[in-house]
Amino acid sequence: MTEILDTLQPLYRGLGTALHYESPFQLLVATILSAQCTDDRVNMVTPALFARFPDPESFVDADPEEIQRLIYTTGFFRNKTKNIQGASATLLERFQRRVPQTMVELLELPGVSRKTANVVLSHGFQVAEGIAVDTHVFRLSRRLDLSRGSDPRDVERDLMGLAPRERWIEVADSFIWHGRRVCQSRSPRCVECVVLHLCPTGRRNLGHS
């Protein structure tokens, strides 16, 4: 794992999350919207969304149909609206309108999974309680033979055991960017991959022993 991270770090250092946000609350909302949706699509809808609803209070008081219209193109817009309004209400009722900074508390918010909580903690507060396992991290972890886990929680547990805590945020960020740019789902660009020599799947794809 250390060699993989050391090789990827120069390529993706400082990139962080692709989601656009100006506060932990905006990051929370954007991450909820990103479920089964690309970050680019989320970034297309959040400027208008946050201009209209800048804080938890405005989301709680909003007409759900107005939110749905603004986030329609992100998919699952009714459920996402329910989660965003529910999370906003919980922030007001239980957390003095502040986004909590622990995994346990974040998981109390509607629509927040471990992946969502890890993104908010790592990029909103620079806190590493775990590793955000999205589709890219899941795919790379298995291709690199770092985990044989069948679900994101198992993969996260394996990665946490392989990397020191101070590099957990880096694991997620570098794997996500590498998955987007090189190790894509359907057509991985193995010949261009800087960690090909460490990747059993890539070497098999190219017929290397």
VENZI-V690163 format. One line per field, one symbol per residue. ss: DSSP state (~ for helix, > for strand, _ for the rest). psi: psi as a letter, one per 30 degrees, with the letter a starting at -180 (. if undefined). Layout:
# VENZI-V690163
ss = ???
psi = ???
This chain:
# VENZI-V690163
ss = _~~~~~~~~~~~___________~~~~~~~~~~_____~~~~~~~~~~~~~~___~~~~~~__~~~~~~~~~~~__~~~~~~~~~~~~~~~~~~________~~~~_______~~~~~~~~~~~__________~~~~~~~~~________~~~~~~~~~~~__~~~~~~~~~~~~~~~~~________~~~___~~~_~~~~~~____
psi = eeeeeeefefegkfeakfkklgleeeeeeeeeffkhlleeeefffeeeefeeifleeeeeflkeeeeeeegefflheeeeeeeeeeeeeeeeefghgkklgleeeeffkkgjleeeeeeeeefffhkjfakjjaeeeeeeeeefhfkgkfleeeeeeeeeffkkefgeeeeeeeeeeeeefeileeikieffkfgefgjeeeeeeggk.
